[in-house]
C-alpha cells in the first residue's frame, strides 16, 4: 500500500534541484504516502516538516494523517489531528469526519460518533 520510500526519495530530489521548491501539494503527497502505508508517525513527521518549512497544511494534509490513525483504530490520535486542524484555522471536510466516524465504528465507540 503506497510507496513511501519512493515518495521520500522524490521529495529529497526536489529539495536538491535548483529552482524547485517543494510546495504544500508535494508535502501532502508525502504525508499521504506514509499514511496509506500505515506509517502514521512518519506521516505526522512529514506534516510537521511542511509546517517547519513555513507551509500551511491543507485539509487534505491533515485528513491524510487522520485517515492513517483511523486505519489503525487510533481514535484519540485521529481526534487530536482534528483539534490541531481547527487550532490552525483549517476547517475539516467530509473525508476528515469520515475518518473519525470510521475509527469510532471500528472501536465500537457509538457515543463518540454521535457526539
Phi and psi restraints in degrees (range 20) as a CNS / XPLOR table:
assign (resid 1 and name C) (resid 2 and name N)
       (resid 2 and name CA) (resid 2 and name C) 1.0 74.2 20.0 2
assign (resid 2 and name N) (resid 2 and name CA)
       (resid 2 and name C) (resid 3 and name N) 1.0 164.2 20.0 2
assign (resid 2 and name C) (resid 3 and name N)
       (resid 3 and name CA) (resid 3 and name C) 1.0 -131.9 20.0 2
assign (resid 3 and name N) (resid 3 and name CA)
       (resid 3 and name C) (resid 4 and name N) 1.0 73.8 20.0 2
assign (resid 3 and name C) (resid 4 and name N)
       (resid 4 and name CA) (resid 4 and name C) 1.0 -63.4 20.0 2
assign (resid 4 and name N) (resid 4 and name CA)
       (resid 4 and name C) (resid 5 and name N) 1.0 -31.4 20.0 2
assign (resid 4 and name C) (resid 5 and name N)
       (resid 5 and name CA) (resid 5 and name C) 1.0 -64.0 20.0 2
assign (resid 5 and name N) (resid 5 and name CA)
       (resid 5 and name C) (resid 6 and name N) 1.0 -43.2 20.0 2
assign (resid 5 and name C) (resid 6 and name N)
       (resid 6 and name CA) (resid 6 and name C) 1.0 -64.7 20.0 2
assign (resid 6 and name N) (resid 6 and name CA)
       (resid 6 and name C) (resid 7 and name N) 1.0 -41.4 20.0 2
assign (resid 6 and name C) (resid 7 and name N)
       (resid 7 and name CA) (resid 7 and name C) 1.0 -62.2 20.0 2
assign (resid 7 and name N) (resid 7 and name CA)
       (resid 7 and name C) (resid 8 and name N) 1.0 -41.8 20.0 2
assign (resid 7 and name C) (resid 8 and name N)
       (resid 8 and name CA) (resid 8 and name C) 1.0 -65.3 20.0 2
assign (resid 8 and name N) (resid 8 and name CA)
       (resid 8 and name C) (resid 9 and name N) 1.0 -36.7 20.0 2
assign (resid 8 and name C) (resid 9 and name N)
       (resid 9 and name CA) (resid 9 and name C) 1.0 -66.4 20.0 2
assign (resid 9 and name N) (resid 9 and name CA)
       (resid 9 and name C) (resid 10 and name N) 1.0 -40.8 20.0 2
assign (resid 9 and name C) (resid 10 and name N)
       (resid 10 and name CA) (resid 10 and name C) 1.0 -63.7 20.0 2
assign (resid 10 and name N) (resid 10 and name CA)
       (resid 10 and name C) (resid 11 and name N) 1.0 -41.8 20.0 2
assign (resid 10 and name C) (resid 11 and name N)
       (resid 11 and name CA) (resid 11 and name C) 1.0 -62.1 20.0 2
assign (resid 11 and name N) (resid 11 and name CA)
       (resid 11 and name C) (resid 12 and name N) 1.0 -42.9 20.0 2
assign (resid 11 and name C) (resid 12 and name N)
       (resid 12 and name CA) (resid 12 and name C) 1.0 -62.8 20.0 2
assign (resid 12 and name N) (resid 12 and name CA)
       (resid 12 and name C) (resid 13 and name N) 1.0 -39.1 20.0 2
assign (resid 12 and name C) (resid 13 and name N)
       (resid 13 and name CA) (resid 13 and name C) 1.0 -64.8 20.0 2
assign (resid 13 and name N) (resid 13 and name CA)
       (resid 13 and name C) (resid 14 and name N) 1.0 -40.6 20.0 2
assign (resid 13 and name C) (resid 14 and name N)
       (resid 14 and name CA) (resid 14 and name C) 1.0 -60.5 20.0 2
assign (resid 14 and name N) (resid 14 and name CA)
       (resid 14 and name C) (resid 15 and name N) 1.0 -41.7 20.0 2
assign (resid 14 and name C) (resid 15 and name N)
       (resid 15 and name CA) (resid 15 and name C) 1.0 -63.3 20.0 2
assign (resid 15 and name N) (resid 15 and name CA)
       (resid 15 and name C) (resid 16 and name N) 1.0 -30.3 20.0 2
assign (resid 15 and name C) (resid 16 and name N)
       (resid 16 and name CA) (resid 16 and name C) 1.0 -87.5 20.0 2
assign (resid 16 and name N) (resid 16 and name CA)
       (resid 16 and name C) (resid 17 and name N) 1.0 -18.3 20.0 2
assign (resid 16 and name C) (resid 17 and name N)
       (resid 17 and name CA) (resid 17 and name C) 1.0 -72.4 20.0 2
assign (resid 17 and name N) (resid 17 and name CA)
       (resid 17 and name C) (resid 18 and name N) 1.0 134.5 20.0 2
assign (resid 17 and name C) (resid 18 and name N)
       (resid 18 and name CA) (resid 18 and name C) 1.0 -69.5 20.0 2
assign (resid 18 and name N) (resid 18 and name CA)
       (resid 18 and name C) (resid 19 and name N) 1.0 143.8 20.0 2
assign (resid 18 and name C) (resid 19 and name N)
       (resid 19 and name CA) (resid 19 and name C) 1.0 65.2 20.0 2
assign (resid 19 and name N) (resid 19 and name CA)
       (resid 19 and name C) (resid 20 and name N) 1.0 18.2 20.0 2
assign (resid 19 and name C) (resid 20 and name N)
       (resid 20 and name CA) (resid 20 and name C) 1.0 -126.2 20.0 2
assign (resid 20 and name N) (resid 20 and name CA)
       (resid 20 and name C) (resid 21 and name N) 1.0 129.3 20.0 2
assign (resid 20 and name C) (resid 21 and name N)
       (resid 21 and name CA) (resid 21 and name C) 1.0 -120.8 20.0 2
assign (resid 21 and name N) (resid 21 and name CA)
       (resid 21 and name C) (resid 22 and name N) 1.0 128.4 20.0 2
assign (resid 21 and name C) (resid 22 and name N)
       (resid 22 and name CA) (resid 22 and name C) 1.0 -67.8 20.0 2
assign (resid 22 and name N) (resid 22 and name CA)
       (resid 22 and name C) (resid 23 and name N) 1.0 121.2 20.0 2
assign (resid 22 and name C) (resid 23 and name N)
       (resid 23 and name CA) (resid 23 and name C) 1.0 -92.0 20.0 2
assign (resid 23 and name N) (resid 23 and name CA)
       (resid 23 and name C) (resid 24 and name N) 1.0 -176.6 20.0 2
assign (resid 23 and name C) (resid 24 and name N)
       (resid 24 and name CA) (resid 24 and name C) 1.0 -65.6 20.0 2
assign (resid 24 and name N) (resid 24 and name CA)
       (resid 24 and name C) (resid 25 and name N) 1.0 -29.6 20.0 2
assign (resid 24 and name C) (resid 25 and name N)
       (resid 25 and name CA) (resid 25 and name C) 1.0 -64.9 20.0 2
assign (resid 25 and name N) (resid 25 and name CA)
       (resid 25 and name C) (resid 26 and name N) 1.0 -40.5 20.0 2
assign (resid 25 and name C) (resid 26 and name N)
       (resid 26 and name CA) (resid 26 and name C) 1.0 -65.0 20.0 2
assign (resid 26 and name N) (resid 26 and name CA)
       (resid 26 and name C) (resid 27 and name N) 1.0 -45.0 20.0 2
assign (resid 26 and name C) (resid 27 and name N)
       (resid 27 and name CA) (resid 27 and name C) 1.0 -62.9 20.0 2
assign (resid 27 and name N) (resid 27 and name CA)
       (resid 27 and name C) (resid 28 and name N) 1.0 -40.0 20.0 2
assign (resid 27 and name C) (resid 28 and name N)
       (resid 28 and name CA) (resid 28 and name C) 1.0 -64.0 20.0 2
assign (resid 28 and name N) (resid 28 and name CA)
       (resid 28 and name C) (resid 29 and name N) 1.0 -37.3 20.0 2
assign (resid 28 and name C) (resid 29 and name N)
       (resid 29 and name CA) (resid 29 and name C) 1.0 -63.5 20.0 2
assign (resid 29 and name N) (resid 29 and name CA)
       (resid 29 and name C) (resid 30 and name N) 1.0 -39.5 20.0 2
assign (resid 29 and name C) (resid 30 and name N)
       (resid 30 and name CA) (resid 30 and name C) 1.0 -66.0 20.0 2
assign (resid 30 and name N) (resid 30 and name CA)
       (resid 30 and name C) (resid 31 and name N) 1.0 -44.0 20.0 2
assign (resid 30 and name C) (resid 31 and name N)
       (resid 31 and name CA) (resid 31 and name C) 1.0 -57.0 20.0 2
assign (resid 31 and name N) (resid 31 and name CA)
       (resid 31 and name C) (resid 32 and name N) 1.0 -47.7 20.0 2
assign (resid 31 and name C) (resid 32 and name N)
       (resid 32 and name CA) (resid 32 and name C) 1.0 -64.4 20.0 2
assign (resid 32 and name N) (resid 32 and name CA)
       (resid 32 and name C) (resid 33 and name N) 1.0 -40.2 20.0 2
assign (resid 32 and name C) (resid 33 and name N)
       (resid 33 and name CA) (resid 33 and name C) 1.0 -58.5 20.0 2
assign (resid 33 and name N) (resid 33 and name CA)
       (resid 33 and name C) (resid 34 and name N) 1.0 -44.3 20.0 2
assign (resid 33 and name C) (resid 34 and name N)
       (resid 34 and name CA) (resid 34 and name C) 1.0 -68.2 20.0 2
assign (resid 34 and name N) (resid 34 and name CA)
       (resid 34 and name C) (resid 35 and name N) 1.0 -42.8 20.0 2
assign (resid 34 and name C) (resid 35 and name N)
       (resid 35 and name CA) (resid 35 and name C) 1.0 -63.6 20.0 2
assign (resid 35 and name N) (resid 35 and name CA)
       (resid 35 and name C) (resid 36 and name N) 1.0 -44.7 20.0 2
assign (resid 35 and name C) (resid 36 and name N)
       (resid 36 and name CA) (resid 36 and name C) 1.0 -63.9 20.0 2
assign (resid 36 and name N) (resid 36 and name CA)
       (resid 36 and name C) (resid 37 and name N) 1.0 -31.5 20.0 2
assign (resid 36 and name C) (resid 37 and name N)
       (resid 37 and name CA) (resid 37 and name C) 1.0 -80.4 20.0 2
assign (resid 37 and name N) (resid 37 and name CA)
       (resid 37 and name C) (resid 38 and name N) 1.0 1.1 20.0 2
assign (resid 37 and name C) (resid 38 and name N)
       (resid 38 and name CA) (resid 38 and name C) 1.0 80.8 20.0 2
assign (resid 38 and name N) (resid 38 and name CA)
       (resid 38 and name C) (resid 39 and name N) 1.0 11.7 20.0 2
assign (resid 38 and name C) (resid 39 and name N)
       (resid 39 and name CA) (resid 39 and name C) 1.0 -101.3 20.0 2
assign (resid 39 and name N) (resid 39 and name CA)
       (resid 39 and name C) (resid 40 and name N) 1.0 69.7 20.0 2
assign (resid 39 and name C) (resid 40 and name N)
       (resid 40 and name CA) (resid 40 and name C) 1.0 -67.1 20.0 2
assign (resid 40 and name N) (resid 40 and name CA)
       (resid 40 and name C) (resid 41 and name N) 1.0 -36.9 20.0 2
assign (resid 40 and name C) (resid 41 and name N)
       (resid 41 and name CA) (resid 41 and name C) 1.0 -61.2 20.0 2
assign (resid 41 and name N) (resid 41 and name CA)
       (resid 41 and name C) (resid 42 and name N) 1.0 -39.9 20.0 2
assign (resid 41 and name C) (resid 42 and name N)
       (resid 42 and name CA) (resid 42 and name C) 1.0 -71.7 20.0 2
assign (resid 42 and name N) (resid 42 and name CA)
       (resid 42 and name C) (resid 43 and name N) 1.0 -33.3 20.0 2
assign (resid 42 and name C) (resid 43 and name N)
       (resid 43 and name CA) (resid 43 and name C) 1.0 -62.7 20.0 2
assign (resid 43 and name N) (resid 43 and name CA)
       (resid 43 and name C) (resid 44 and name N) 1.0 -45.3 20.0 2
assign (resid 43 and name C) (resid 44 and name N)
       (resid 44 and name CA) (resid 44 and name C) 1.0 -64.1 20.0 2
assign (resid 44 and name N) (resid 44 and name CA)
       (resid 44 and name C) (resid 45 and name N) 1.0 -36.9 20.0 2
assign (resid 44 and name C) (resid 45 and name N)
       (resid 45 and name CA) (resid 45 and name C) 1.0 -65.3 20.0 2
assign (resid 45 and name N) (resid 45 and name CA)
       (resid 45 and name C) (resid 46 and name N) 1.0 -38.8 20.0 2
assign (resid 45 and name C) (resid 46 and name N)
       (resid 46 and name CA) (resid 46 and name C) 1.0 -67.4 20.0 2
assign (resid 46 and name N) (resid 46 and name CA)
       (resid 46 and name C) (resid 47 and name N) 1.0 -36.3 20.0 2
assign (resid 46 and name C) (resid 47 and name N)
       (resid 47 and name CA) (resid 47 and name C) 1.0 -62.9 20.0 2
assign (resid 47 and name N) (resid 47 and name CA)
       (resid 47 and name C) (resid 48 and name N) 1.0 -44.5 20.0 2
assign (resid 47 and name C) (resid 48 and name N)
       (resid 48 and name CA) (resid 48 and name C) 1.0 -64.9 20.0 2
assign (resid 48 and name N) (resid 48 and name CA)
       (resid 48 and name C) (resid 49 and name N) 1.0 -36.3 20.0 2
assign (resid 48 and name C) (resid 49 and name N)
       (resid 49 and name CA) (resid 49 and name C) 1.0 -62.4 20.0 2
assign (resid 49 and name N) (resid 49 and name CA)
       (resid 49 and name C) (resid 50 and name N) 1.0 -37.9 20.0 2
assign (resid 49 and name C) (resid 50 and name N)
       (resid 50 and name CA) (resid 50 and name C) 1.0 -63.8 20.0 2
assign (resid 50 and name N) (resid 50 and name CA)
       (resid 50 and name C) (resid 51 and name N) 1.0 -45.0 20.0 2
assign (resid 50 and name C) (resid 51 and name N)
       (resid 51 and name CA) (resid 51 and name C) 1.0 -62.3 20.0 2
assign (resid 51 and name N) (resid 51 and name CA)
       (resid 51 and name C) (resid 52 and name N) 1.0 -41.8 20.0 2
assign (resid 51 and name C) (resid 52 and name N)
       (resid 52 and name CA) (resid 52 and name C) 1.0 -64.2 20.0 2
assign (resid 52 and name N) (resid 52 and name CA)
       (resid 52 and name C) (resid 53 and name N) 1.0 -27.3 20.0 2
assign (resid 52 and name C) (resid 53 and name N)
       (resid 53 and name CA) (resid 53 and name C) 1.0 -81.6 20.0 2
assign (resid 53 and name N) (resid 53 and name CA)
       (resid 53 and name C) (resid 54 and name N) 1.0 2.7 20.0 2
assign (resid 53 and name C) (resid 54 and name N)
       (resid 54 and name CA) (resid 54 and name C) 1.0 85.0 20.0 2
assign (resid 54 and name N) (resid 54 and name CA)
       (resid 54 and name C) (resid 55 and name N) 1.0 13.0 20.0 2
assign (resid 54 and name C) (resid 55 and name N)
       (resid 55 and name CA) (resid 55 and name C) 1.0 -94.4 20.0 2
assign (resid 55 and name N) (resid 55 and name CA)
       (resid 55 and name C) (resid 56 and name N) 1.0 148.3 20.0 2
assign (resid 55 and name C) (resid 56 and name N)
       (resid 56 and name CA) (resid 56 and name C) 1.0 -96.6 20.0 2
assign (resid 56 and name N) (resid 56 and name CA)
       (resid 56 and name C) (resid 57 and name N) 1.0 110.1 20.0 2
assign (resid 56 and name C) (resid 57 and name N)
       (resid 57 and name CA) (resid 57 and name C) 1.0 -58.9 20.0 2
assign (resid 57 and name N) (resid 57 and name CA)
       (resid 57 and name C) (resid 58 and name N) 1.0 145.9 20.0 2
assign (resid 57 and name C) (resid 58 and name N)
       (resid 58 and name CA) (resid 58 and name C) 1.0 -96.1 20.0 2
assign (resid 58 and name N) (resid 58 and name CA)
       (resid 58 and name C) (resid 59 and name N) 1.0 176.5 20.0 2
assign (resid 58 and name C) (resid 59 and name N)
       (resid 59 and name CA) (resid 59 and name C) 1.0 -59.5 20.0 2
assign (resid 59 and name N) (resid 59 and name CA)
       (resid 59 and name C) (resid 60 and name N) 1.0 -33.9 20.0 2
assign (resid 59 and name C) (resid 60 and name N)
       (resid 60 and name CA) (resid 60 and name C) 1.0 -64.7 20.0 2
assign (resid 60 and name N) (resid 60 and name CA)
       (resid 60 and name C) (resid 61 and name N) 1.0 -41.9 20.0 2
assign (resid 60 and name C) (resid 61 and name N)
       (resid 61 and name CA) (resid 61 and name C) 1.0 -61.2 20.0 2
assign (resid 61 and name N) (resid 61 and name CA)
       (resid 61 and name C) (resid 62 and name N) 1.0 -51.5 20.0 2
assign (resid 61 and name C) (resid 62 and name N)
       (resid 62 and name CA) (resid 62 and name C) 1.0 -64.8 20.0 2
assign (resid 62 and name N) (resid 62 and name CA)
       (resid 62 and name C) (resid 63 and name N) 1.0 -41.9 20.0 2
assign (resid 62 and name C) (resid 63 and name N)
       (resid 63 and name CA) (resid 63 and name C) 1.0 -63.0 20.0 2
assign (resid 63 and name N) (resid 63 and name CA)
       (resid 63 and name C) (resid 64 and name N) 1.0 -33.3 20.0 2
assign (resid 63 and name C) (resid 64 and name N)
       (resid 64 and name CA) (resid 64 and name C) 1.0 -62.7 20.0 2
assign (resid 64 and name N) (resid 64 and name CA)
       (resid 64 and name C) (resid 65 and name N) 1.0 -43.0 20.0 2
assign (resid 64 and name C) (resid 65 and name N)
       (resid 65 and name CA) (resid 65 and name C) 1.0 -67.8 20.0 2
assign (resid 65 and name N) (resid 65 and name CA)
       (resid 65 and name C) (resid 66 and name N) 1.0 -42.7 20.0 2
assign (resid 65 and name C) (resid 66 and name N)
       (resid 66 and name CA) (resid 66 and name C) 1.0 -60.5 20.0 2
assign (resid 66 and name N) (resid 66 and name CA)
       (resid 66 and name C) (resid 67 and name N) 1.0 -42.8 20.0 2
assign (resid 66 and name C) (resid 67 and name N)
       (resid 67 and name CA) (resid 67 and name C) 1.0 -63.0 20.0 2
assign (resid 67 and name N) (resid 67 and name CA)
       (resid 67 and name C) (resid 68 and name N) 1.0 -40.3 20.0 2
assign (resid 67 and name C) (resid 68 and name N)
       (resid 68 and name CA) (resid 68 and name C) 1.0 -60.0 20.0 2
assign (resid 68 and name N) (resid 68 and name CA)
       (resid 68 and name C) (resid 69 and name N) 1.0 -43.7 20.0 2
assign (resid 68 and name C) (resid 69 and name N)
       (resid 69 and name CA) (resid 69 and name C) 1.0 -64.5 20.0 2
assign (resid 69 and name N) (resid 69 and name CA)
       (resid 69 and name C) (resid 70 and name N) 1.0 -40.9 20.0 2
assign (resid 69 and name C) (resid 70 and name N)
       (resid 70 and name CA) (resid 70 and name C) 1.0 -62.1 20.0 2
assign (resid 70 and name N) (resid 70 and name CA)
       (resid 70 and name C) (resid 71 and name N) 1.0 -40.0 20.0 2
assign (resid 70 and name C) (resid 71 and name N)
       (resid 71 and name CA) (resid 71 and name C) 1.0 -62.2 20.0 2
assign (resid 71 and name N) (resid 71 and name CA)
       (resid 71 and name C) (resid 72 and name N) 1.0 -25.7 20.0 2
assign (resid 71 and name C) (resid 72 and name N)
       (resid 72 and name CA) (resid 72 and name C) 1.0 -96.5 20.0 2
assign (resid 72 and name N) (resid 72 and name CA)
       (resid 72 and name C) (resid 73 and name N) 1.0 1.3 20.0 2
assign (resid 72 and name C) (resid 73 and name N)
       (resid 73 and name CA) (resid 73 and name C) 1.0 75.5 20.0 2
assign (resid 73 and name N) (resid 73 and name CA)
       (resid 73 and name C) (resid 74 and name N) 1.0 24.9 20.0 2
assign (resid 73 and name C) (resid 74 and name N)
       (resid 74 and name CA) (resid 74 and name C) 1.0 -99.6 20.0 2
assign (resid 74 and name N) (resid 74 and name CA)
       (resid 74 and name C) (resid 75 and name N) 1.0 80.8 20.0 2
assign (resid 74 and name C) (resid 75 and name N)
       (resid 75 and name CA) (resid 75 and name C) 1.0 -60.7 20.0 2
assign (resid 75 and name N) (resid 75 and name CA)
       (resid 75 and name C) (resid 76 and name N) 1.0 -49.4 20.0 2
assign (resid 75 and name C) (resid 76 and name N)
       (resid 76 and name CA) (resid 76 and name C) 1.0 -59.6 20.0 2
assign (resid 76 and name N) (resid 76 and name CA)
       (resid 76 and name C) (resid 77 and name N) 1.0 -41.6 20.0 2
assign (resid 76 and name C) (resid 77 and name N)
       (resid 77 and name CA) (resid 77 and name C) 1.0 -67.2 20.0 2
assign (resid 77 and name N) (resid 77 and name CA)
       (resid 77 and name C) (resid 78 and name N) 1.0 -42.7 20.0 2
assign (resid 77 and name C) (resid 78 and name N)
       (resid 78 and name CA) (resid 78 and name C) 1.0 -63.3 20.0 2
assign (resid 78 and name N) (resid 78 and name CA)
       (resid 78 and name C) (resid 79 and name N) 1.0 -41.3 20.0 2
assign (resid 78 and name C) (resid 79 and name N)
       (resid 79 and name CA) (resid 79 and name C) 1.0 -64.8 20.0 2
assign (resid 79 and name N) (resid 79 and name CA)
       (resid 79 and name C) (resid 80 and name N) 1.0 -36.5 20.0 2
assign (resid 79 and name C) (resid 80 and name N)
       (resid 80 and name CA) (resid 80 and name C) 1.0 -63.5 20.0 2
assign (resid 80 and name N) (resid 80 and name CA)
       (resid 80 and name C) (resid 81 and name N) 1.0 -35.4 20.0 2
assign (resid 80 and name C) (resid 81 and name N)
       (resid 81 and name CA) (resid 81 and name C) 1.0 -63.9 20.0 2
assign (resid 81 and name N) (resid 81 and name CA)
       (resid 81 and name C) (resid 82 and name N) 1.0 -42.7 20.0 2
assign (resid 81 and name C) (resid 82 and name N)
       (resid 82 and name CA) (resid 82 and name C) 1.0 -60.7 20.0 2
assign (resid 82 and name N) (resid 82 and name CA)
       (resid 82 and name C) (resid 83 and name N) 1.0 -43.8 20.0 2
assign (resid 82 and name C) (resid 83 and name N)
       (resid 83 and name CA) (resid 83 and name C) 1.0 -61.2 20.0 2
assign (resid 83 and name N) (resid 83 and name CA)
       (resid 83 and name C) (resid 84 and name N) 1.0 -41.9 20.0 2
assign (resid 83 and name C) (resid 84 and name N)
       (resid 84 and name CA) (resid 84 and name C) 1.0 -65.5 20.0 2
assign (resid 84 and name N) (resid 84 and name CA)
       (resid 84 and name C) (resid 85 and name N) 1.0 -40.2 20.0 2
assign (resid 84 and name C) (resid 85 and name N)
       (resid 85 and name CA) (resid 85 and name C) 1.0 -55.9 20.0 2
assign (resid 85 and name N) (resid 85 and name CA)
       (resid 85 and name C) (resid 86 and name N) 1.0 -52.1 20.0 2
assign (resid 85 and name C) (resid 86 and name N)
       (resid 86 and name CA) (resid 86 and name C) 1.0 -64.1 20.0 2
assign (resid 86 and name N) (resid 86 and name CA)
       (resid 86 and name C) (resid 87 and name N) 1.0 -38.3 20.0 2
assign (resid 86 and name C) (resid 87 and name N)
       (resid 87 and name CA) (resid 87 and name C) 1.0 -64.1 20.0 2
assign (resid 87 and name N) (resid 87 and name CA)
       (resid 87 and name C) (resid 88 and name N) 1.0 -31.5 20.0 2
assign (resid 87 and name C) (resid 88 and name N)
       (resid 88 and name CA) (resid 88 and name C) 1.0 -87.3 20.0 2
assign (resid 88 and name N) (resid 88 and name CA)
       (resid 88 and name C) (resid 89 and name N) 1.0 3.6 20.0 2
assign (resid 88 and name C) (resid 89 and name N)
       (resid 89 and name CA) (resid 89 and name C) 1.0 80.2 20.0 2
assign (resid 89 and name N) (resid 89 and name CA)
       (resid 89 and name C) (resid 90 and name N) 1.0 19.6 20.0 2
assign (resid 89 and name C) (resid 90 and name N)
       (resid 90 and name CA) (resid 90 and name C) 1.0 -103.1 20.0 2
assign (resid 90 and name N) (resid 90 and name CA)
       (resid 90 and name C) (resid 91 and name N) 1.0 121.5 20.0 2
assign (resid 90 and name C) (resid 91 and name N)
       (resid 91 and name CA) (resid 91 and name C) 1.0 -79.0 20.0 2
assign (resid 91 and name N) (resid 91 and name CA)
       (resid 91 and name C) (resid 92 and name N) 1.0 128.5 20.0 2
assign (resid 91 and name C) (resid 92 and name N)
       (resid 92 and name CA) (resid 92 and name C) 1.0 -65.1 20.0 2
assign (resid 92 and name N) (resid 92 and name CA)
       (resid 92 and name C) (resid 93 and name N) 1.0 153.5 20.0 2
assign (resid 92 and name C) (resid 93 and name N)
       (resid 93 and name CA) (resid 93 and name C) 1.0 -116.6 20.0 2
assign (resid 93 and name N) (resid 93 and name CA)
       (resid 93 and name C) (resid 94 and name N) 1.0 -175.7 20.0 2
assign (resid 93 and name C) (resid 94 and name N)
       (resid 94 and name CA) (resid 94 and name C) 1.0 -59.1 20.0 2
assign (resid 94 and name N) (resid 94 and name CA)
       (resid 94 and name C) (resid 95 and name N) 1.0 -47.3 20.0 2
assign (resid 94 and name C) (resid 95 and name N)
       (resid 95 and name CA) (resid 95 and name C) 1.0 -59.2 20.0 2
assign (resid 95 and name N) (resid 95 and name CA)
       (resid 95 and name C) (resid 96 and name N) 1.0 -32.2 20.0 2
assign (resid 95 and name C) (resid 96 and name N)
       (resid 96 and name CA) (resid 96 and name C) 1.0 -64.5 20.0 2
assign (resid 96 and name N) (resid 96 and name CA)
       (resid 96 and name C) (resid 97 and name N) 1.0 -47.5 20.0 2
assign (resid 96 and name C) (resid 97 and name N)
       (resid 97 and name CA) (resid 97 and name C) 1.0 -67.7 20.0 2
assign (resid 97 and name N) (resid 97 and name CA)
       (resid 97 and name C) (resid 98 and name N) 1.0 -33.2 20.0 2
assign (resid 97 and name C) (resid 98 and name N)
       (resid 98 and name CA) (resid 98 and name C) 1.0 -60.7 20.0 2
assign (resid 98 and name N) (resid 98 and name CA)
       (resid 98 and name C) (resid 99 and name N) 1.0 -41.0 20.0 2
assign (resid 98 and name C) (resid 99 and name N)
       (resid 99 and name CA) (resid 99 and name C) 1.0 -59.4 20.0 2
assign (resid 99 and name N) (resid 99 and name CA)
       (resid 99 and name C) (resid 100 and name N) 1.0 -43.7 20.0 2
assign (resid 99 and name C) (resid 100 and name N)
       (resid 100 and name CA) (resid 100 and name C) 1.0 -66.5 20.0 2
assign (resid 100 and name N) (resid 100 and name CA)
       (resid 100 and name C) (resid 101 and name N) 1.0 -41.3 20.0 2
assign (resid 100 and name C) (resid 101 and name N)
       (resid 101 and name CA) (resid 101 and name C) 1.0 -64.0 20.0 2
assign (resid 101 and name N) (resid 101 and name CA)
       (resid 101 and name C) (resid 102 and name N) 1.0 -38.6 20.0 2
assign (resid 101 and name C) (resid 102 and name N)
       (resid 102 and name CA) (resid 102 and name C) 1.0 -62.9 20.0 2
assign (resid 102 and name N) (resid 102 and name CA)
       (resid 102 and name C) (resid 103 and name N) 1.0 -44.0 20.0 2
assign (resid 102 and name C) (resid 103 and name N)
       (resid 103 and name CA) (resid 103 and name C) 1.0 -68.1 20.0 2
assign (resid 103 and name N) (resid 103 and name CA)
       (resid 103 and name C) (resid 104 and name N) 1.0 -33.8 20.0 2
assign (resid 103 and name C) (resid 104 and name N)
       (resid 104 and name CA) (resid 104 and name C) 1.0 -63.9 20.0 2
assign (resid 104 and name N) (resid 104 and name CA)
       (resid 104 and name C) (resid 105 and name N) 1.0 -42.7 20.0 2
assign (resid 104 and name C) (resid 105 and name N)
       (resid 105 and name CA) (resid 105 and name C) 1.0 -63.2 20.0 2
assign (resid 105 and name N) (resid 105 and name CA)
       (resid 105 and name C) (resid 106 and name N) 1.0 -42.5 20.0 2
assign (resid 105 and name C) (resid 106 and name N)
       (resid 106 and name CA) (resid 106 and name C) 1.0 -65.7 20.0 2
assign (resid 106 and name N) (resid 106 and name CA)
       (resid 106 and name C) (resid 107 and name N) 1.0 -35.4 20.0 2
assign (resid 106 and name C) (resid 107 and name N)
       (resid 107 and name CA) (resid 107 and name C) 1.0 -89.9 20.0 2
assign (resid 107 and name N) (resid 107 and name CA)
       (resid 107 and name C) (resid 108 and name N) 1.0 -3.3 20.0 2
assign (resid 107 and name C) (resid 108 and name N)
       (resid 108 and name CA) (resid 108 and name C) 1.0 71.4 20.0 2
assign (resid 108 and name N) (resid 108 and name CA)
       (resid 108 and name C) (resid 109 and name N) 1.0 29.4 20.0 2
assign (resid 108 and name C) (resid 109 and name N)
       (resid 109 and name CA) (resid 109 and name C) 1.0 -96.9 20.0 2
assign (resid 109 and name N) (resid 109 and name CA)
       (resid 109 and name C) (resid 110 and name N) 1.0 64.3 20.0 2
assign (resid 109 and name C) (resid 110 and name N)
       (resid 110 and name CA) (resid 110 and name C) 1.0 -61.1 20.0 2
assign (resid 110 and name N) (resid 110 and name CA)
       (resid 110 and name C) (resid 111 and name N) 1.0 -37.3 20.0 2
assign (resid 110 and name C) (resid 111 and name N)
       (resid 111 and name CA) (resid 111 and name C) 1.0 -62.5 20.0 2
assign (resid 111 and name N) (resid 111 and name CA)
       (resid 111 and name C) (resid 112 and name N) 1.0 -40.0 20.0 2
assign (resid 111 and name C) (resid 112 and name N)
       (resid 112 and name CA) (resid 112 and name C) 1.0 -66.0 20.0 2
assign (resid 112 and name N) (resid 112 and name CA)
       (resid 112 and name C) (resid 113 and name N) 1.0 -40.0 20.0 2
assign (resid 112 and name C) (resid 113 and name N)
       (resid 113 and name CA) (resid 113 and name C) 1.0 -63.4 20.0 2
assign (resid 113 and name N) (resid 113 and name CA)
       (resid 113 and name C) (resid 114 and name N) 1.0 -34.7 20.0 2
assign (resid 113 and name C) (resid 114 and name N)
       (resid 114 and name CA) (resid 114 and name C) 1.0 -86.3 20.0 2
assign (resid 114 and name N) (resid 114 and name CA)
       (resid 114 and name C) (resid 115 and name N) 1.0 -14.4 20.0 2
